[in-house]
Amino acid sequence: MKKISRRSFLTVCGAAAAAAALTACGGSASSASGTAASASATASSAAGQAAGTLSGNVATGGSTSMKNVIAALTEGFAEVEPGVTVSYDPTGSGAGITGATDKTLDIGLSSRALKDDEKNDVDGTIVALDGIAIVVNKDSKVADLSVEQLKKMFTGEITNWKDVGGDDGEIVQVGREAGSGTRDGFESIVDVKDSCKYAQELTATGAVISAVEANPLAIGYASLSAVGDTVAMVTVEGVECSEDTVKDGSYKIQRPFVFVTNKSGALSEQAQAFVDFATSKDAADLIRTAGAVPVNE
């Protein structure tokens, strides 16, 4: 199982924090550090231990889309429990649920809700939400789209902007590369898995935003926290993408980030401490800097 080093976490979290600062969606690095320190009391108290006294490994794995969230939470947790190593194996949500079910993982990670039959063996705890914004060029006349229109636009059934209320011009679909968590989320929610007709497949969220900014005929998607004022966000079925609409469920292009644990026995002290840390109100800023919407604050 692959372990994420402290150096790697610092790199990932630093990048996430910088992006969040540029888009006014996250706190400062010092704020995030203060959050980690404050959350230590929650984690340690719940685990029945004084801060910094735990040791051992917490095995997590599953959703690739949760990479930045796990990185941010693990980095924060390391500040208060440096004797605990949190490992992360990015194998996909299904594998994460299976790992929690067969106890090869302490915590499975899923970027979808549990199915009814899966709930027989495991519990799911939502730690964050992922809001995916639909972005167009600032000169676009299109301000609102339905999920059905998005489906037809990205699969090539609708090819011209005039068919959705825009100017005459061929739609340029901009998306992420295969394997991207944001792409997986968008395609799963809009029900276009493996059927999109992309004009461009790019390897970073920033590249998607830049491509849409540069082309008045482009449309793309990006995590809410990464969208600044260089592009326009369209509403989806009349609902804007915001932290509030993601939290209340009215914005449809969203999904949960779930911690999955086995029902049959208690977690180890270190695993329970990590869960408590991740689900505390004080972890909200860490989750936000990683590009997700916190649910506990």
N, C-alpha and C positions, 0 to 999 in steps of 0.2 A: 504494500500500500504506500502510495507516494505521500511524503510529508512535506508540508510547506514550511520553509525555513523562516526564521524571524526576519532575515534580510529581504526575502521575497514578499512577506506580508507588508513590510514597510514600503517597498516599492509600489505594490498594488494600491495600498491605502493612500499613499501620498498622491498618486495619480488621481484616484477617485476624489480625494479631498480638493485637489486643485481644480478639477472639472466642476465640482459642486460650487466652489467659491466663484468661479467665473460665471456661473448661471444663477447665482444668488439662491441656490437651493440648499446649501449646506453650511455648517459652522466652520470656524477656523480650526487649524490644527491644534492650537492651544485649548480651544473649546472642547474638541474631541478628546484630548488627553484628560481634561478635567472631568469629562463624562465618564471615561473609563475608571478614573480614581473613585468617583462618586458611586459608580455601579458596583465597585468592589465590596462595599458593605452589604449590598443586596445579595450578591452571589455567596459571599462567605457566611453571612448569617443564615441563609437558607440551607447551606450545606452543613451547618453546625460546626464550622471551623473558623479559626482566626485567619485573616487575610494572609496569603503567602505560605500557608502550611501544607497545602496539598501537593501531591506528586502523582506521576503516572501518565498514561496516555488516554486520550479521548479519540476514538476512531469515528470519523464522519465520512460520508461519501454519498454520491448521487448526482443531483442536478448540477449541470455545468453552468447554468444561468445564475446560480447562487454563489459563484466563485468570489466575487468582490465583497458580498455581504459576509461570507464566512471569513474572508481575509481580514476585514475590518474588525469583526467581533473577536477573532482569535488574537489579533494584535492587541486589542484593548484588554482582553482577558489575560494575556501574558504579562501585562503591566502589574496585575494584582496577584496572579498565581504563576510566577515564573517557573515553578517546578513541574507544571503540567504541560505536556505536549499535545496539541490538537492536530491530528492528521486529517487530510482531506483527499479523497479519491474521486475525481470527476468522471463518473461512469454513467450518468444519466439518472433521471428521476425513478424509472422503473427499477433499476439496480439498487438505488438507495432504499426504496421501500422493501425490496427483497432482502437487503442486508440487515435492515432492522427486524424483519420477520424471522430470519434464521439466526439472528444474533451475531453475525459476523461484523456488524457495525454497532457501535453504541448509539449513534444518531444517524438515521437516514435523512437525506435531503431531497425534497421533492418540490418542483415548481408547478405542481398541480394539486388539486384537492384529492384526498383519498377516495377511492371507490368503496361502495358499500361492502363488497366482499373482502376488501383489504382491512377494513375496520375490525374484523374478527380477531386479528392478531396484534394490531398495532394502533397506537394513538397518534394523532396529528395535532401539532401546535403551530399555529400561524405566527411567524416572527416578523414578517414584513410583507408588503404588497409591491408588485411590479407594474407600474403604469407605463404603457407604451403609447407615445404620442404619434399622431400622423402629421407629417410636416410637408408643406408646399412652399414654393417660392413666394416671396412677399408681394410680387406683382400679380399673383393668381387671383382671379375673381371668385374662386370656389372657397366658400367658408364653412360648409358643412357637407358631410358625406354619411351615408348609411353603411352598416357592416356589409350589406349585400352589394352595394356599389363598390366598396373596397375589394370585395372578393372578385368581382367581375373585372375591375381595373387591373388587379395584380395577376390575374390568370389570362389576360388578353382578350376577354370577351367584350369589354369596353376598351376601345383603343384611342378615342378622341375626347378631349376635354369638353367639347361642346355638348357631349351626351350627358354630362353631369353638371351643366350650367356654366362652363367656362368658355374661354375663347377657342376658336378652331385651331387645333394643333394636336399632334400625336403625343400621347401620354408616355413619359419616360419613367419607368419604374426603377427606383433605386433601393437596393436592399443590402443586407449584410451577407457575408460569405457563409457557405455551408458549415454547420457546427457552431455558429453564433447562437448564444442563448436568447438574444433579442429577436433574432430571426425565428428561432423555434417558437418563442412565445407568440409573436405576431401571427405566424402561419397556423399555429394550433388554434388560437382564439378565433381567427377569421375563417378557419376551415379551408385553408389553401395549402396544406402541407404537401410539399414536393410538387406543386403544380403551378408555381409562380413563373411568370415570364419576365425575368429581370433584364433590363437594359444594362444595368451595372450592378455588380456584386462587390462590395467593398469590405475591407478588413477592420474598419474602426468606425465607431459612431460619429466621430468628428468628421471623417471623410464623407459619410452619408450627408451630414448637415451641409458641408461645403459644396457637395455636388448639387444639392437641392437649391442652395443659395445662388449658384452660378447658372442655373437653367430654369427659365420660367415655365417650362413644360414638365418639370420633374415632380415626383411625389416619393416620399420615403417614410421611414419610421425610426424612432429613437426613444430611449428611455427618457422619461419626463425630466429628470434632473439635468440631462445633458443639453436640453433645448434652450437656446438663448434668443436674442432679438434679431438674429440674422435671417431667420426663416419665420414662417407663420404656421401656427398650429391650427388645423381645422377642428371644428367640433364634430363629434360622432353621434349622429341621431339627436342633434341639438344639445349635447352635453360636452362642455369643455373638459380637457384633461388637466386635472389639478390634484393636489394632495387630498383635498376635501372630497372631490367626486370619486377618486379612487377608493378612499376609505369608506364612503357610504355606498359604494357599489353601483352608482348611477352611470359612471363611465365604464363602457363595456370592454374595452381592450385592456384588460388587466388580468393578473393571476396572482395566486398566493405563493409565498415562499414558506415551506412547511418543514418543521423538525418532526421526524417520525421516530417513535420509540416503541419498543416491545412492551406489551401489556403484562407479560407473565412474571416479571420480576423487577425489583428496584434497580435503578441505574447505580453505577459506582459513584462514590462521593464526588470525584472530579468531573464526571459527566453531568451529574445533577447540578453542580456548581456552574458549569458552562451553560446549561439550559437556563438556569435562573438568571445568570448574567445577561444572556441574549434576549430574554423576555422581560427584563426590567425596564422601567420607564427611562432610566438613566442611559440605556443603550441606544436611545432613539437617534441621537446625533451621529453615532457611529454608523448606524444603518443608513441614515440620510446621506452621509458623505460617500457611502458606497453606491449610491444611485437608486436606492429603493425607498419606499414609503413606510415609515415605522407605524406599527399598529398600537404600541403601548407608549403613551407619553402623557 
